[in-house]
Every structure is written in structure tokens, then in C-alpha cells.
Amino acid sequence: MATSLRDSSNISLPVEVVPMRRKHLQEVLSIEQRVYPTPWSLALFLSELSLSASRAYFVAKSGRRVIGYAGVVMAGSDAHVTTVAVDPQFQGRRVGTMLMLAVVEEAIARGAISLTLEVRSTNVIAQALYKKFGFVSVGLRKNYYIETGEDALIMWARGIDTASYRALLESIKTSLFREGILCTAPVIGSSAPS
């Protein structure tokens, strides 16, 4: 998925969403450490990338710089969004939306009919992003985030294989286009490591 953002001086920044590769992991880990209280390790990311039959990870790049990443795990007809993170310098610029489009479309291409995720109960910005993609809160995991004792909302988006869900995705893409972000379809089924 190729897009373009505007920086604070209104200069266009090209952004591309591509499958995550080992070469991206140093920058991914840097963002991970700045965004999460208990970051994933290099070994965990390497393990996830090695399981490409059931997992897909993407990075958002501005030029050569990784500015965000997201992943999804397939479990039969369900898919679980494992992570979505954006470099703090690029938050609020729809990078998370572009990454969610990539993981959702990958899950659909791999046969998912439902998506699930957990999100911190206090992270209203992330919750708003997920709601835009049709996720609804269906439960609570008490003290899910051990490092802070925070609860996690369990969210699901069902029927992602339907025409109405496809229309929702198209409306999100249209919104990105109207905001001046050039949006093309992600490369589906291309997340296997190289």
C-alpha cells in the first residue's frame, strides 16, 4: 500500500506499507521500546516472522525509515491482531489506519471471517481506530497487562468476509483519499519472509 502524508511543514512524505522482514527489526524494536512498557524481544519477532503460514506482519515506511508496524495471526477462520504500533513522531497521521487496512485485508485473503484483539482499557485512541474497522467490545480481561495491572478490552469484528464489511473498508480508503493520502490496495498474500 503506497500512501503519502504531510509533515508539520506540509511537505508530502511518501509512506509505503510492506511485509515486515528481518532487515526492519532494528527499527521495529526501537519503536516497540518507545511505545510499550514491556516490549517484545528480537527473539519473539524472529519467531513470529518464521511462522509465515499462520502469521503476517507489515511495516509502514517513510523513505527508508520504519514508522510503524502491525501483525495478525490466523487461527482457522478467526484472526487475531497481535500488535499495532506507530512511531510517536508519526502518530495522528493515519499510519495506524494504513497498517490496519493491511492486516485486515491480509486476514480476509487468508480466509478469516472474524477478527479479534485486546487493547488497554485506557487507550481510547486505539479503541477509536479499531471501532472504525468494525470492532466492538465484548468483554474484559482483568489485569491483563501485568506490568501496569491494566485491564484489556476484548474486541471482535465479525463478518469481515461480507460485502458490507468490504464496503466499510472502501469507505476507510475513500476517507484516506479525501484527506490527501493516496491509497492503493496492499499486496495481499505477500507476507512470507524473503
N, C-alpha and C positions, 0 to 999 in steps of 0.2 A: 504494500500500500504506500503510495507516494503522496505526500502532502506538503503544504508549506505553511509556516507560522510567521507571525510578525514579532520581532523582538521589541524591547522597550523604546527603541528609536524608530519603530515602524519599518524596519528593514526585514524583508522576507527571508525566512530561514527554511530551507528545504528539510523536510523530515520524511524518512522512509521507514516503514515497518517491515522487518525481515526476520527470517528464522534465526534464533539465537544459536551461536556457535561458540566453541571453546575460546576463540580469539576475543570474544566480547566479555568474558567472565571477569577480567580485572576491573573493568568499568562497572559491570553489574554489581560486583561485590562492594565497590566504592559507594554506589547509590544505596545498596542494601544496608550498609553500616550507617549511613546518614538518615535513613528513613525508619528503620525498625530497631526497637530496643534489644531484641535478640535476633541478630541477623543470621541468615543461612550461611553455611560454610561453603568453601570451594568444593569440598568433597560431596556435599549434598547436591550442589548444582551439577557437578560432573555426573553423579549418579542419575539425576533426573534426565540429563541430556542423553545418557546411554540407553534410556528406555523409550526410544522414539516410537515404538509401536503403540504405546499407550499414553504418551505424553507429547505435548507441543509447547515450545517456548519461543517467544518473539522478543525482539528488541526494537525500540524506536531510536533511530539515529538521525542526528543533525550533522550533516557532513560525515566526518569520521567518528564523531563523538556519540556515545550511547547516552541517551537522555531518559530512558525508561525501559521497562520490560514487563512481561506478563507470561503466565503459563496456565495450562489446562491439562488435567489428567482424565483419561477416558476410563469408564467403568461400566461396560455394557452399553446400554442406551442412555446412561447418565454421564455427565461430565462435571468435573469439579475444578473451578477456577482456584488455582493454588496460590497465585501471587499476582499483584499488580502494583508496580511502584514507578514513580516518576521523580527524576532529579528535582530537588527542591527549587532550583533556579528556573525550571520549566513547568512547574505546577500551575494550574489555572489556564493553560493554553490548549486544552483539549487533547493532550498527548495520551492521557488515560482513556479517553473515548476511542482514540485510534487503536490503542492496544486492545481494548475490549472488543472492538469490531473484529480484530484479527483472531482472538481466541474463540469468540462466539462462532465466527464463520468456519474456523477450523473444526470446532466441535460438531457443527452441523454437517460438514463434509465427511466427518468420520462416523456419522450415523447417530449422533446424540439427539434425544428428543427432550431432555431436561438438563438444566444447569444448576449447580449449587455452589455455595461458597459460605465462608464465615467472615464476618467483619466486626471490628471492635464496636461495641455499643456506643462509644463516644465519637466515632469517626463519621460524623454526619455528611461530610463532603463525599467520602467514598460511598456511603449509603445512597446519596442522591445520584451518583453515577450509575450504580447498579440498578436503582429503580428505573432510570431512563432506559435500561435494557430489559425491563420487564420483570426484574427480581422483586419478590415480596418476602417480607419477614415471616417465617413460620415457626420460630422457636428461639430459645436462648440457651447457650451453653455457659453455665455459671463458672466464673474464674477460669475461663478457657486460656487466657493469656497469662501464663504462670509468672512472668517477670513483673507484671503490674497488678495481677489479680483481677483484671478486667473481664467482663462478660463479653461473649461473642453472640451477635445475632446470626441465626442460620437463615439464609435467604435462598430461594429457589425461583428459577424461571422455567416454566413448563410449556410444552407445546412449541418448542423452538424450531420444529420441523414443519410448521404450518405456514400457509400463505399469509396469515395475519401477522405472524412474527417476522416473516420476510419483509412485509410492508413496514413494520416498526424499524427494522434495520435500514431500509431505504430512506425512511424519514430522518433517521440519525445522519445518514450520509448527506442527504439534502441540506440538513441544518449546517453541517460542516462546510458544504459548498457555499451556502449563503453567507457564511461568516468569512469567506475568502480563503478557506482552506481547501485546496484542490484535493479531492479524494478519489482514488481509484481503488478497485477491488484488490484485496490481498491475494497473494499467491496461495491457494488452498492446497493442502496436502503436501507441502514442500518443507516441512519442519524437520525432516530426518537430518542428522548431523552429516557434515561432509569433512 
